[in-house]
C-alpha cells in the first residue's frame, strides 16, 4: 500500500531579526510562493523589542510615551495584519506561516478572501499551538469570541491569560502572512506599555511562568513544528537540519 505523500512546508529559522526586515522577507517569499517558485514556508524567529498595531489598532492602547519607548528600546509599527496592538521581543517564538490557502470563491476585483477561509485558518493556528503546548505539559485553550491561545495560571489570577497572540493577513493571491507569537521567556514588563490586543480583562503570561524547568527552545520549536505540520497536513522540512 502506498502512503500518501504530504506537500512540503519549508522551515526557515532566522534568529533575531528586525521587524521591518521580516516584513519585507514575508512579502518576497509570498510572491515566490504565489508564482510557484518556493514551497509553503514557516518562518521562525525573534524580534527586538517591538510593538505592532494591526488594522483594528487604536493608538490609545499604547500606554508609553515617546521618551519611555526610546528608553526601553521599543520600535512601533502599524501593519496590515488583523487585530490591535501586540508586543514582540527576545524570548518570544514568532512564527510567520506563508501558505497558499484555498481561494475558491475569491473575488479578484476586491482581492478579499472569503471570511470562512480566513476564520478557519485562525482556528487551525490556535489548534496547532494548543497541541504543541499539550506536548509540553501545558493545558491551553481558545476563548470564544477572542483570537489567540490562553491558559489558566497562578500568575494570571482568576482570568485566563494569553500565552500566544495571533494576527494574520491573507493577500490577494491567497498567501497567508504574519502569524503567531508564543511567549516563551520574554521580559513581561513590556506588556505594561500596551493594552495587549485592546483587552483589559485578560493578562499575558509565558511558558517560564508555568513550567519549571523551562524546556530549551529547540524542544519548544520541535513540538510547534510537529503540531503545525499535523494540523495543516504538511511534511515539515528544515534545510538547515541534516539529521
MDAnalysis code that builds the backbone (N, CA, C; Angstrom):
import MDAnalysis as mda
import numpy as np

u = mda.Universe.empty(729, n_residues=243, atom_resindex=np.repeat(np.arange(243), 3), trajectory=True)
u.add_TopologyAttr("name", ["N", "CA", "C"] * 243)
u.add_TopologyAttr("resid", np.arange(1, 244))
u.add_TopologyAttr("resname", ["UNK", "UNK", "UNK", "UNK", "UNK", "UNK", "UNK", "UNK", "UNK", "UNK", "UNK", "UNK", "UNK", "UNK", "UNK", "UNK", "UNK", "UNK", "UNK", "UNK", "UNK", "UNK", "UNK", "UNK", "UNK", "UNK", "UNK", "UNK", "UNK", "UNK", "UNK", "UNK", "UNK", "UNK", "UNK", "UNK", "UNK", "UNK", "UNK", "UNK", "UNK", "UNK", "UNK", "UNK", "UNK", "UNK", "UNK", "UNK", "UNK", "UNK", "UNK", "UNK", "UNK", "UNK", "UNK", "UNK", "UNK", "UNK", "UNK", "UNK", "UNK", "UNK", "UNK", "UNK", "UNK", "UNK", "UNK", "UNK", "UNK", "UNK", "UNK", "UNK", "UNK", "UNK", "UNK", "UNK", "UNK", "UNK", "UNK", "UNK", "UNK", "UNK", "UNK", "UNK", "UNK", "UNK", "UNK", "UNK", "UNK", "UNK", "UNK", "UNK", "UNK", "UNK", "UNK", "UNK", "UNK", "UNK", "UNK", "UNK", "UNK", "UNK", "UNK", "UNK", "UNK", "UNK", "UNK", "UNK", "UNK", "UNK", "UNK", "UNK", "UNK", "UNK", "UNK", "UNK", "UNK", "UNK", "UNK", "UNK", "UNK", "UNK", "UNK", "UNK", "UNK", "UNK", "UNK", "UNK", "UNK", "UNK", "UNK", "UNK", "UNK", "UNK", "UNK", "UNK", "UNK", "UNK", "UNK", "UNK", "UNK", "UNK", "UNK", "UNK", "UNK", "UNK", "UNK", "UNK", "UNK", "UNK", "UNK", "UNK", "UNK", "UNK", "UNK", "UNK", "UNK", "UNK", "UNK", "UNK", "UNK", "UNK", "UNK", "UNK", "UNK", "UNK", "UNK", "UNK", "UNK", "UNK", "UNK", "UNK", "UNK", "UNK", "UNK", "UNK", "UNK", "UNK", "UNK", "UNK", "UNK", "UNK", "UNK", "UNK", "UNK", "UNK", "UNK", "UNK", "UNK", "UNK", "UNK", "UNK", "UNK", "UNK", "UNK", "UNK", "UNK", "UNK", "UNK", "UNK", "UNK", "UNK", "UNK", "UNK", "UNK", "UNK", "UNK", "UNK", "UNK", "UNK", "UNK", "UNK", "UNK", "UNK", "UNK", "UNK", "UNK", "UNK", "UNK", "UNK", "UNK", "UNK", "UNK", "UNK", "UNK", "UNK", "UNK", "UNK", "UNK", "UNK", "UNK", "UNK", "UNK", "UNK", "UNK", "UNK", "UNK", "UNK", "UNK", "UNK", "UNK", "UNK", "UNK"])
u.atoms.positions = np.array([
    [0.846, -1.197, 0.000],
    [0.000, 0.000, 0.000],
    [0.881, 1.246, 0.000],
    [0.633, 2.147, -0.914],
    [1.412, 3.370, -0.996],
    [0.901, 4.383, 0.020],
    [1.836, 4.974, 0.753],
    [1.443, 6.016, 1.695],
    [1.209, 7.323, 0.939],
    [0.348, 8.139, 1.506],
    [0.050, 9.424, 0.895],
    [1.192, 10.385, 1.184],
    [1.727, 10.982, 0.132],
    [2.821, 11.931, 0.306],
    [2.244, 13.322, 0.543],
    [2.629, 13.911, 1.677],
    [2.134, 15.240, 2.024],
    [2.939, 16.311, 1.291],
    [2.320, 17.452, 1.023],
    [3.081, 18.568, 0.456],
    [4.121, 19.055, 1.457],
    [5.158, 19.669, 0.940],
    [6.267, 20.135, 1.767],
    [6.004, 21.550, 2.265],
    [6.385, 21.786, 3.517],
    [6.476, 23.136, 4.064],
    [7.903, 23.308, 4.586],
    [8.586, 24.297, 4.087],
    [9.983, 24.529, 4.463],
    [10.064, 25.403, 5.700],
    [10.911, 25.023, 6.649],
    [11.131, 25.784, 7.878],
    [12.362, 26.674, 7.680],
    [12.250, 27.926, 8.043],
    [13.381, 28.846, 7.993],
    [13.562, 29.449, 9.376],
    [14.646, 29.051, 10.061],
    [14.955, 29.573, 11.391],
    [15.885, 30.775, 11.215],
    [15.412, 31.960, 11.595],
    [16.100, 33.205, 11.243],
    [16.733, 33.922, 12.424],
    [16.572, 33.390, 13.645],
    [17.172, 34.046, 14.801],
    [16.516, 35.384, 15.095],
    [17.308, 36.330, 15.605],
    [16.802, 37.660, 15.952],
    [16.822, 38.529, 14.704],
    [15.649, 39.000, 14.296],
    [15.521, 39.728, 13.045],
    [14.662, 40.973, 13.268],
    [15.136, 42.158, 12.857],
    [14.303, 43.363, 12.983],
    [12.964, 43.186, 12.288],
    [11.946, 43.823, 12.844],
    [10.592, 43.607, 12.339],
    [10.464, 43.991, 10.871],
    [11.014, 45.124, 10.481],
    [10.892, 45.574, 9.103],
    [11.522, 44.582, 8.132],
    [12.665, 44.012, 8.517],
    [13.324, 43.021, 7.662],
    [12.443, 41.788, 7.480],
    [11.810, 41.349, 8.566],
    [10.938, 40.172, 8.482],
    [9.705, 40.468, 7.631],
    [9.181, 41.668, 7.742],
    [8.007, 42.071, 6.964],
    [8.329, 42.052, 5.472],
    [9.484, 42.603, 5.114],
    [9.887, 42.620, 3.704],
    [10.167, 41.207, 3.194],
    [10.761, 40.359, 4.039],
    [11.025, 38.984, 3.642],
    [9.726, 38.222, 3.402],
    [8.732, 38.446, 4.246],
    [7.430, 37.818, 4.028],
    [6.861, 38.180, 2.655],
    [6.954, 39.441, 2.315],
    [6.426, 39.880, 1.025],
    [7.135, 39.200, -0.138],
    [8.454, 39.109, -0.060],
    [9.206, 38.474, -1.152],
    [8.885, 36.990, -1.238],
    [8.874, 36.309, -0.095],
    [8.582, 34.875, -0.112],
    [7.153, 34.610, -0.583],
    [6.203, 35.467, -0.153],
    [4.804, 35.267, -0.565],
    [4.678, 35.367, -2.074],
    [5.380, 36.313, -2.682],
    [5.338, 36.431, -4.148],
    [5.934, 35.195, -4.819],
    [7.020, 34.677, -4.258],
    [7.646, 33.482, -4.820],
    [6.732, 32.269, -4.685],
    [6.055, 32.135, -3.556],
    [5.130, 31.018, -3.349],
    [3.962, 31.117, -4.322],
    [3.407, 32.308, -4.461],
    [2.281, 32.502, -5.375],
    [2.686, 32.191, -6.813],
    [3.949, 32.455, -7.156],
    [4.431, 32.186, -8.501],
    [4.927, 30.768, -8.717],
    [4.830, 29.924, -7.692],
    [5.271, 28.543, -7.816],
    [6.772, 28.359, -7.739],
    [7.486, 29.363, -7.205],
    [8.942, 29.305, -7.150],
    [9.487, 29.013, -5.767],
    [8.614, 28.763, -4.811],
    [9.018, 28.438, -3.439],
    [7.911, 27.609, -2.826],
    [8.259, 26.591, -2.019],
    [7.206, 25.833, -1.327],
    [6.621, 26.658, -0.196],
    [5.464, 26.267, 0.330],
    [4.969, 26.887, 1.551],
    [6.081, 26.929, 2.590],
    [6.120, 27.987, 3.369],
    [7.264, 28.242, 4.251],
    [6.784, 28.716, 5.617],
    [7.449, 28.223, 6.661],
    [7.195, 28.686, 8.024],
    [8.456, 29.372, 8.526],
    [8.370, 30.690, 8.722],
    [9.483, 31.446, 9.287],
    [9.389, 31.398, 10.808],
    [10.504, 31.063, 11.469],
    [10.571, 31.045, 12.923],
    [11.689, 31.983, 13.356],
    [11.377, 32.906, 14.267],
    [12.340, 33.949, 14.600],
    [11.978, 34.646, 15.896],
    [12.820, 35.571, 16.292],
    [12.541, 36.514, 17.372],
    [12.708, 37.924, 16.815],
    [12.092, 38.883, 17.470],
    [12.268, 40.289, 17.115],
    [12.920, 41.045, 18.262],
    [13.642, 42.126, 17.962],
    [13.957, 43.093, 19.019],
    [12.653, 43.676, 19.565],
    [12.746, 44.427, 20.643],
    [11.541, 44.962, 21.296],
    [10.724, 45.792, 20.305],
    [9.484, 45.359, 20.086],
    [8.637, 45.957, 19.058],
    [7.181, 45.913, 19.494],
    [6.461, 46.995, 19.264],
    [5.001, 46.978, 19.340],
    [4.466, 47.094, 17.914],
    [3.514, 46.244, 17.569],
    [2.867, 46.352, 16.268],
    [1.366, 46.545, 16.458],
    [0.805, 47.405, 15.631],
    [-0.633, 47.647, 15.594],
    [-1.189, 47.076, 14.302],
    [-2.262, 46.295, 14.406],
    [-2.929, 45.759, 13.242],
    [-3.984, 46.713, 12.712],
    [-4.783, 46.214, 11.797],
    [-5.782, 47.054, 11.134],
    [-6.841, 47.581, 12.105],
    [-7.064, 46.867, 13.218],
    [-8.030, 47.329, 14.219],
    [-7.344, 48.079, 15.357],
    [-6.087, 48.485, 15.140],
    [-5.320, 49.117, 16.199],
    [-5.876, 50.464, 16.626],
    [-5.792, 50.728, 17.915],
    [-6.226, 52.002, 18.493],
    [-5.030, 52.618, 19.218],
    [-4.687, 53.845, 18.843],
    [-3.492, 54.497, 19.372],
    [-3.520, 54.607, 20.891],
    [-4.710, 54.724, 21.475],
    [-4.794, 54.873, 22.930],
    [-4.383, 53.597, 23.680],
    [-4.251, 52.473, 22.969],
    [-3.793, 51.250, 23.613],
    [-2.277, 51.184, 23.747],
    [-1.572, 52.209, 23.263],
    [-0.152, 52.386, 23.534],
    [-0.025, 53.300, 24.739],
    [0.484, 52.781, 25.851],
    [0.478, 53.500, 27.119],
    [1.769, 54.270, 27.380],
    [2.868, 53.895, 26.744],
    [4.131, 54.595, 26.958],
    [4.275, 55.740, 25.968],
    [4.879, 56.831, 26.424],
    [5.129, 57.968, 25.535],
    [6.449, 57.753, 24.796],
    [6.799, 58.704, 23.947],
    [7.997, 58.560, 23.116],
    [9.257, 58.397, 23.947],
    [9.340, 59.122, 25.062],
    [10.532, 59.030, 25.909],
    [10.666, 57.632, 26.515],
    [9.547, 57.069, 26.975],
    [9.589, 55.721, 27.546],
    [9.918, 54.687, 26.477],
    [9.349, 54.853, 25.290],
    [9.648, 53.923, 24.202],
    [11.131, 53.960, 23.858],
    [11.685, 55.158, 23.798],
    [13.110, 55.296, 23.495],
    [13.975, 54.695, 24.588],
    [13.608, 54.948, 25.843],
    [14.375, 54.417, 26.969],
    [14.374, 52.901, 26.987],
    [13.235, 52.295, 26.628],
    [13.124, 50.840, 26.650],
    [13.518, 50.198, 25.313],
    [13.889, 51.017, 24.332],
    [14.371, 50.485, 23.064],
    [13.292, 49.838, 22.218],
    [12.079, 50.416, 22.221],
    [10.934, 49.819, 21.526],
    [10.668, 50.568, 20.221],
    [10.529, 49.832, 19.139],
    [10.060, 50.388, 17.886],
    [8.565, 50.103, 17.739],
    [7.854, 50.989, 17.042],
    [6.407, 50.848, 16.840],
    [6.132, 50.775, 15.345],
    [5.339, 49.791, 14.940],
    [4.973, 49.621, 13.540],
    [3.455, 49.462, 13.422],
    [2.873, 50.150, 12.448],
    [1.480, 49.939, 12.059],
    [1.500, 49.059, 10.817],
    [0.822, 47.905, 10.885],
    [0.961, 46.906, 9.829],
    [-0.410, 46.450, 9.334],
    [-0.378, 45.528, 8.367],
    [-1.602, 45.145, 7.658],
    [-2.193, 43.823, 8.116],
    [-1.838, 43.354, 9.307],
    [-2.483, 42.160, 9.846],
    [-3.784, 42.534, 10.527],
    [-4.538, 41.521, 10.943],
    [-5.717, 41.777, 11.746],
    [-5.340, 42.051, 13.188],
    [-6.298, 42.585, 13.939],
    [-6.100, 42.751, 15.374],
    [-5.597, 44.130, 15.777],
    [-5.350, 44.260, 17.067],
    [-4.921, 45.520, 17.663],
    [-3.424, 45.444, 17.963],
    [-2.998, 45.986, 19.090],
    [-1.576, 46.086, 19.403],
    [-1.078, 44.835, 20.109],
    [0.142, 44.438, 19.790],
    [0.789, 43.335, 20.494],
    [2.274, 43.631, 20.614],
    [2.940, 42.845, 21.445],
    [4.378, 43.013, 21.686],
    [5.147, 41.872, 21.057],
    [6.302, 42.200, 20.494],
    [7.276, 41.190, 20.064],
    [8.609, 41.529, 20.705],
    [9.345, 40.491, 21.124],
    [10.658, 40.749, 21.698],
    [11.440, 39.484, 21.945],
    [12.688, 39.628, 22.367],
    [13.521, 38.461, 22.678],
    [12.836, 37.565, 23.702],
    [13.004, 36.265, 23.534],
    [12.360, 35.304, 24.422],
    [10.976, 34.906, 23.967],
    [10.587, 35.350, 22.792],
    [9.286, 35.020, 22.221],
    [9.519, 34.285, 20.905],
    [8.812, 33.178, 20.694],
    [8.913, 32.444, 19.437],
    [7.846, 32.969, 18.483],
    [8.292, 33.646, 17.438],
    [7.392, 34.194, 16.440],
    [7.381, 33.267, 15.231],
    [6.184, 32.944, 14.746],
    [6.041, 32.108, 13.564],
    [5.231, 32.814, 12.499],
    [5.799, 32.917, 11.305],
    [5.096, 33.508, 10.173],
    [4.872, 32.436, 9.111],
    [3.700, 31.802, 9.076],
    [3.407, 30.826, 8.030],
    [3.049, 31.537, 6.725],
    [3.698, 31.151, 5.665],
    [3.408, 31.675, 4.332],
    [2.853, 30.517, 3.525],
    [1.523, 30.420, 3.518],
    [0.840, 29.253, 2.980],
    [-0.179, 29.673, 1.928],
    [-0.334, 28.893, 0.869],
    [-1.422, 29.152, -0.073],
    [-2.719, 28.558, 0.463],
    [-3.678, 29.414, 0.764],
    [-4.979, 28.930, 1.213],
    [-5.843, 28.585, 0.019],
    [-6.873, 27.810, 0.276],
    [-7.871, 27.518, -0.750],
    [-8.644, 28.802, -1.021],
    [-8.486, 29.337, -2.235],
    [-9.108, 30.619, -2.541],
    [-10.305, 30.457, -3.469],
    [-10.925, 29.291, -3.455],
    [-12.138, 29.119, -4.255],
    [-13.173, 30.150, -3.811],
    [-13.700, 30.880, -4.746],
    [-14.669, 31.913, -4.432],
    [-14.057, 33.276, -4.213],
    [-12.710, 33.367, -4.349],
    [-12.060, 34.656, -4.195],
    [-12.551, 35.636, -5.259],
    [-12.891, 36.812, -4.836],
    [-13.346, 37.856, -5.755],
    [-12.127, 38.615, -6.261],
    [-11.728, 38.447, -7.526],
    [-10.500, 39.087, -7.999],
    [-10.584, 40.601, -8.019],
    [-11.793, 41.152, -8.025],
    [-11.921, 42.602, -8.055],
    [-11.682, 43.198, -6.668],
    [-12.190, 42.529, -5.659],
    [-11.998, 43.057, -4.313],
    [-10.694, 42.571, -3.711],
    [-10.187, 41.425, -4.184],
    [-8.962, 40.878, -3.624],
    [-9.115, 40.404, -2.199],
    [-10.324, 40.079, -1.784],
    [-10.561, 39.665, -0.406],
    [-10.951, 38.199, -0.364],
    [-10.307, 37.467, 0.570],
    [-10.577, 36.048, 0.689],
    [-11.884, 35.844, 1.449],
    [-12.651, 34.804, 1.151],
    [-13.898, 34.562, 1.875],
    [-13.672, 34.455, 3.384],
    [-14.608, 34.992, 4.140],
    [-14.492, 35.031, 5.594],
    [-14.299, 33.646, 6.189],
    [-14.993, 32.646, 5.656],
    [-14.920, 31.304, 6.237],
    [-13.497, 30.763, 6.162],
    [-12.801, 31.008, 5.051],
    [-11.426, 30.536, 4.921],
    [-10.510, 31.244, 5.926],
    [-10.689, 32.525, 6.077],
    [-9.865, 33.320, 6.982],
    [-10.052, 32.861, 8.428],
    [-11.282, 32.743, 8.852],
    [-11.553, 32.316, 10.226],
    [-11.097, 30.874, 10.442],
    [-11.326, 30.019, 9.444],
    [-10.864, 28.642, 9.564],
    [-9.359, 28.552, 9.735],
    [-8.632, 29.423, 9.047],
    [-7.174, 29.455, 9.186],
    [-6.765, 29.871, 10.598],
    [-7.418, 30.880, 11.152],
    [-7.123, 31.289, 12.520],
    [-7.332, 30.140, 13.500],
    [-8.439, 29.419, 13.344],
    [-8.734, 28.321, 14.254],
    [-7.679, 27.221, 14.141],
    [-7.184, 26.976, 12.936],
    [-6.142, 25.969, 12.751],
    [-4.850, 26.386, 13.469],
    [-4.492, 27.650, 13.372],
    [-3.311, 28.124, 14.081],
    [-3.476, 27.941, 15.588],
    [-4.647, 28.276, 16.096],
    [-4.893, 28.092, 17.529],
    [-4.777, 26.622, 17.915],
    [-5.385, 25.733, 17.133],
    [-5.330, 24.306, 17.456],
    [-3.898, 23.777, 17.418],
    [-3.108, 24.250, 16.465],
    [-1.719, 23.799, 16.388],
    [-0.951, 24.197, 17.644],
    [-1.105, 25.426, 18.085],
    [-0.387, 25.872, 19.276],
    [-0.895, 25.170, 20.533],
    [-2.184, 24.934, 20.610],
    [-2.737, 24.201, 21.749],
    [-2.164, 22.788, 21.793],
    [-2.033, 22.139, 20.647],
    [-1.448, 20.792, 20.584],
    [0.006, 20.810, 21.012],
    [0.764, 21.822, 20.559],
    [2.174, 21.918, 20.941],
    [2.316, 22.125, 22.446],
    [1.501, 22.998, 23.009],
    [1.561, 23.245, 24.443],
    [1.174, 22.000, 25.237],
    [0.222, 21.233, 24.717],
    [-0.149, 19.985, 25.376],
    [1.048, 19.038, 25.455],
    [1.833, 18.959, 24.383],
    [3.023, 18.113, 24.383],
    [4.065, 18.600, 25.377],
    [4.038, 19.896, 25.672],
    [4.964, 20.467, 26.651],
    [4.411, 20.396, 28.073],
    [3.207, 19.852, 28.227],
    [2.614, 19.701, 29.547],
    [1.863, 20.925, 30.034],
    [1.414, 21.772, 29.111],
    [0.690, 22.988, 29.471],
    [-0.704, 22.927, 28.865],
    [-1.750, 22.718, 29.677],
    [-3.119, 22.738, 29.135],
    [-3.473, 24.142, 28.657],
    [-3.950, 24.236, 27.434],
    [-4.292, 25.535, 26.854],
    [-5.611, 25.419, 26.112],
    [-6.178, 26.556, 25.775],
    [-7.481, 26.561, 25.109],
    [-7.640, 27.845, 24.316],
    [-8.717, 27.931, 23.551],
    [-9.118, 29.189, 22.949],
    [-10.332, 29.700, 23.719],
    [-10.563, 30.987, 23.641],
    [-11.718, 31.600, 24.281],
    [-12.687, 32.071, 23.217],
    [-13.949, 31.748, 23.388],
    [-14.965, 32.119, 22.421],
    [-15.000, 33.638, 22.245],
    [-14.981, 34.053, 21.001],
    [-15.060, 35.467, 20.702],
    [-13.727, 36.187, 20.697],
    [-12.641, 35.488, 21.064],
    [-11.317, 36.091, 21.093],
    [-10.359, 35.233, 20.269],
    [-9.320, 35.867, 19.731],
    [-8.309, 35.152, 18.965],
    [-7.048, 35.013, 19.799],
    [-6.425, 33.840, 19.744],
    [-5.207, 33.580, 20.492],
    [-5.321, 32.289, 21.269],
    [-4.299, 32.039, 22.092],
    [-4.262, 30.831, 22.915],
    [-4.088, 31.248, 24.365],
    [-4.825, 30.562, 25.243],
    [-4.975, 31.013, 26.616],
    [-4.711, 29.872, 27.585],
    [-4.246, 30.221, 28.794],
    [-4.051, 29.226, 29.834],
    [-4.536, 29.809, 31.159],
    [-4.792, 28.917, 32.106],
    [-5.032, 29.323, 33.478],
    [-3.737, 29.129, 34.247],
    [-3.329, 30.148, 34.996],
    [-2.095, 30.041, 35.772],
    [-2.218, 30.847, 37.043],
    [-1.401, 30.507, 38.037],
    [-1.400, 31.271, 39.282],
    [-0.990, 32.716, 39.038],
    [-0.102, 32.906, 38.052],
    [0.366, 34.267, 37.761],
    [-0.753, 35.140, 37.203],
    [-1.733, 34.516, 36.551],
    [-2.778, 35.306, 35.906],
    [-3.989, 35.542, 36.797],
    [-4.021, 34.930, 37.992],
    [-5.172, 35.091, 38.863],
    [-6.357, 34.296, 38.343],
    [-7.545, 34.885, 38.383],
    [-8.747, 34.140, 38.017],
    [-9.032, 34.169, 36.520],
    [-8.614, 35.220, 35.827],
    [-8.902, 35.331, 34.395],
    [-7.869, 34.559, 33.586],
    [-8.294, 33.819, 32.564],
    [-7.315, 33.150, 31.698],
    [-6.335, 34.164, 31.119],
    [-5.088, 33.744, 30.970],
    [-4.034, 34.625, 30.465],
    [-3.638, 34.193, 29.063],
    [-3.301, 35.180, 28.249],
    [-2.892, 34.887, 26.871],
    [-1.421, 34.487, 26.851],
    [-1.157, 33.317, 26.270],
    [0.215, 32.850, 26.136],
    [0.695, 32.919, 24.695],
    [-0.224, 33.059, 23.762],
    [0.151, 33.203, 22.352],
    [-0.829, 34.134, 21.658],
    [-0.290, 35.123, 20.982],
    [-1.104, 36.051, 20.192],
    [-1.072, 35.625, 18.728],
    [-2.164, 35.892, 18.017],
    [-2.272, 35.545, 16.599],
    [-2.870, 36.734, 15.853],
    [-2.232, 37.103, 14.776],
    [-2.751, 38.136, 13.890],
    [-2.265, 37.852, 12.487],
    [-3.158, 37.806, 11.522],
    [-2.779, 37.352, 10.180],
    [-3.338, 38.258, 9.096],
    [-2.802, 38.057, 7.926],
    [-3.318, 38.658, 6.695],
    [-3.316, 37.569, 5.635],
    [-4.299, 37.609, 4.756],
    [-4.291, 36.774, 3.562],
    [-4.293, 37.726, 2.370],
    [-3.253, 37.648, 1.525],
    [-3.148, 38.628, 0.451],
    [-4.052, 38.267, -0.728],
    [-4.041, 39.094, -1.750],
    [-4.969, 38.934, -2.875],
    [-4.724, 37.653, -3.653],
    [-3.538, 37.057, -3.494],
    [-3.242, 35.793, -4.165],
    [-3.545, 34.587, -3.281],
    [-4.051, 34.860, -2.075],
    [-4.398, 33.775, -1.171],
    [-3.239, 33.247, -0.358],
    [-2.147, 34.025, -0.222],
    [-0.996, 33.603, 0.571],
    [-1.088, 34.256, 1.948],
    [-0.935, 33.444, 2.990],
    [-1.002, 33.962, 4.354],
    [0.281, 34.696, 4.715],
    [0.118, 35.697, 5.568],
    [1.273, 36.421, 6.108],
    [1.025, 36.710, 7.592],
    [2.063, 37.204, 8.250],
    [2.056, 37.401, 9.703],
    [1.793, 36.030, 10.360],
    [1.271, 35.972, 11.575],
    [1.104, 34.656, 12.182],
    [0.930, 34.698, 13.684],
    [1.834, 34.002, 14.409],
    [1.653, 33.837, 15.856],
    [2.917, 34.245, 16.605],
    [2.715, 34.537, 17.884],
    [3.821, 34.851, 18.789],
    [3.577, 34.102, 20.092],
    [4.410, 33.111, 20.362],
    [4.311, 32.294, 21.570],
    [5.283, 32.830, 22.609],
    [4.752, 33.201, 23.774],
    [5.594, 33.752, 24.834],
    [6.329, 32.625, 25.548],
    [7.628, 32.560, 25.339],
    [8.452, 31.531, 25.974],
    [9.054, 32.074, 27.266],
    [9.965, 33.022, 27.155],
    [10.576, 33.630, 28.347],
    [10.948, 35.086, 28.057],
    [9.978, 35.892, 27.616],
    [10.271, 37.298, 27.343],
    [10.267, 38.120, 28.628],
    [10.720, 39.355, 28.528],
    [10.610, 40.305, 29.635],
    [9.159, 40.774, 29.683],
    [8.397, 40.264, 30.648],
    [6.966, 40.539, 30.690],
    [6.642, 41.992, 31.037],
    [7.640, 42.755, 31.488],
    [7.363, 44.152, 31.827],
    [6.992, 44.974, 30.600],
    [7.318, 44.484, 29.400],
    [6.989, 45.247, 28.197],
    [5.488, 45.264, 27.917],
    [4.737, 44.357, 28.512],
    [3.286, 44.413, 28.353],
    [2.670, 45.569, 29.147],
    [3.468, 46.174, 30.044],
    [2.970, 47.342, 30.777],
    [2.834, 48.559, 29.874],
    [3.468, 48.513, 28.702],
    [3.425, 49.645, 27.790],
    [2.245, 49.640, 26.843],
    [1.429, 48.593, 26.878],
    [0.286, 48.493, 25.967],
    [-0.902, 47.876, 26.694],
    [-2.073, 48.048, 26.104],
    [-3.227, 47.214, 26.446],
    [-3.276, 46.148, 25.359],
    [-2.671, 45.006, 25.662],
    [-2.460, 43.974, 24.660],
    [-3.745, 43.562, 23.965],
    [-3.744, 43.669, 22.628],
    [-4.902, 43.329, 21.801],
    [-6.137, 44.139, 22.188],
    [-5.942, 45.226, 22.953],
    [-7.063, 46.052, 23.387],
    [-7.928, 45.405, 24.448],
    [-7.406, 44.354, 25.110],
    [-8.195, 43.595, 26.089],
    [-7.652, 43.865, 27.489],
    [-8.443, 44.516, 28.320],
    [-8.011, 44.827, 29.681],
    [-8.266, 43.676, 30.656],
    [-9.227, 42.816, 30.322],
    [-9.703, 41.823, 31.286],
    [-8.754, 40.635, 31.440],
    [-7.860, 40.426, 30.474],
    [-7.012, 39.244, 30.484],
    [-5.542, 39.644, 30.431],
    [-4.741, 39.154, 31.382],
    [-3.305, 39.440, 31.345],
    [-2.596, 38.549, 30.323],
    [-1.309, 38.779, 30.175],
    [-0.466, 37.905, 29.357],
    [0.454, 37.116, 30.265],
    [0.881, 35.956, 29.793],
    [1.787, 35.117, 30.553],
    [2.762, 34.463, 29.589],
    [3.646, 33.631, 30.120],
    [4.640, 32.969, 29.288],
    [4.947, 31.588, 29.850],
    [5.616, 30.774, 29.056],
    [5.940, 29.413, 29.489],
    [6.826, 29.411, 30.733],
    [7.729, 30.387, 30.849],
    [8.627, 30.421, 32.002],
    [7.880, 30.607, 33.316],
    [6.664, 31.161, 33.254],
    [5.879, 31.361, 34.471],
    [5.101, 30.113, 34.872],
    [5.000, 29.142, 33.987],
    [4.178, 27.961, 34.293],
    [4.940, 26.646, 34.172],
    [6.156, 26.673, 33.637],
    [6.946, 25.444, 33.506],
    [8.283, 25.597, 34.221],
    [8.603, 24.638, 35.073],
    [9.900, 24.614, 35.727],
    [10.381, 23.160, 35.841],
    [11.489, 22.811, 35.183],
    [12.336, 23.712, 34.394],
    [11.715, 24.022, 33.034],
    [12.115, 25.129, 32.474],
    [11.639, 25.523, 31.149],
    [12.379, 24.699, 30.090],
    [11.658, 24.026, 29.188],
    [12.349, 23.307, 28.114],
    [13.189, 24.263, 27.278],
    [14.256, 23.729, 26.665],
    [15.052, 24.607, 25.811],
    [14.288, 24.928, 24.536],
    [14.746, 25.955, 23.843],
    [13.997, 26.456, 22.692],
    [13.908, 25.421, 21.580],
    [14.924, 24.560, 21.452],
    [14.855, 23.531, 20.408],
    [13.717, 22.551, 20.667],
    [13.485, 22.198, 21.928],
    [12.362, 21.320, 22.264],
    [11.030, 22.001, 21.960],
    [10.942, 23.272, 22.304],
    [9.697, 24.008, 22.059],
    [9.436, 24.105, 20.566],
    [10.461, 24.439, 19.791],
    [10.301, 24.528, 18.336],
    [9.920, 23.171, 17.756],
    [10.529, 22.107, 18.269],
    [10.201, 20.764, 17.776],
    [8.701, 20.502, 17.859],
    [8.095, 20.799, 19.010],
    [6.674, 20.491, 19.171],
    [5.786, 21.465, 18.411],
    [6.218, 22.718, 18.293],
    [5.453, 23.671, 17.491],
    [5.449, 23.230, 16.028],
    [6.600, 22.844, 15.517],
    [6.698, 22.395, 14.121],
    [5.895, 21.117, 13.920],
    [5.998, 20.197, 14.850],
    [5.240, 18.938, 14.749],
    [3.735, 19.225, 14.706],
    [3.274, 20.069, 15.623],
    [1.840, 20.356, 15.694],
    [1.365, 21.114, 14.455],
    [2.195, 22.014, 13.961],
    [1.840, 22.775, 12.764],
    [1.697, 21.838, 11.566],
    [2.672, 20.952, 11.374],
    [2.595, 20.014, 10.261],
    [1.406, 19.084, 10.379],
    [1.106, 18.649, 11.603],
    [-0.025, 17.752, 11.824],
    [-1.351, 18.447, 11.531],
    [-1.489, 19.685, 11.966],
    [-2.745, 20.418, 11.777],
    [-2.967, 20.805, 10.317],
    [-1.915, 21.249, 9.650],
    [-2.060, 21.722, 8.277],
    [-1.726, 20.659, 7.232],
    [-1.313, 19.480, 7.711],
    [-1.019, 18.352, 6.822],
    [0.102, 18.690, 5.842],
    [1.251, 19.061, 6.431],
    [2.471, 19.299, 5.679],
    [3.579, 18.380, 6.183],
    [4.477, 18.031, 5.279],
    [5.747, 17.412, 5.640],
    [6.720, 18.540, 5.912],
    [7.070, 18.729, 7.184],
    [7.886, 19.885, 7.577],
    [9.356, 19.576, 7.329],
    [9.993, 20.359, 6.472],
    [11.367, 20.151, 6.063],
    [12.217, 21.313, 6.535],
    [13.294, 20.995, 7.265],
    [14.221, 22.016, 7.735],
    [15.526, 21.864, 6.978],
    [15.822, 22.722, 5.993],
    [17.027, 22.549, 5.195],
    [18.309, 22.774, 5.974],
    [18.215, 23.406, 7.168],
    [19.404, 23.633, 7.990],
    [19.699, 22.468, 8.912],
    [18.790, 21.491, 8.969],
    [18.948, 20.338, 9.857],
    [19.282, 19.118, 9.018],
    [20.495, 18.628, 9.156],
    [20.939, 17.498, 8.339],
    [20.595, 16.152, 8.934],
    [20.024, 16.147, 10.155],
    [19.703, 14.862, 10.798],
    [18.455, 14.250, 10.201],
])
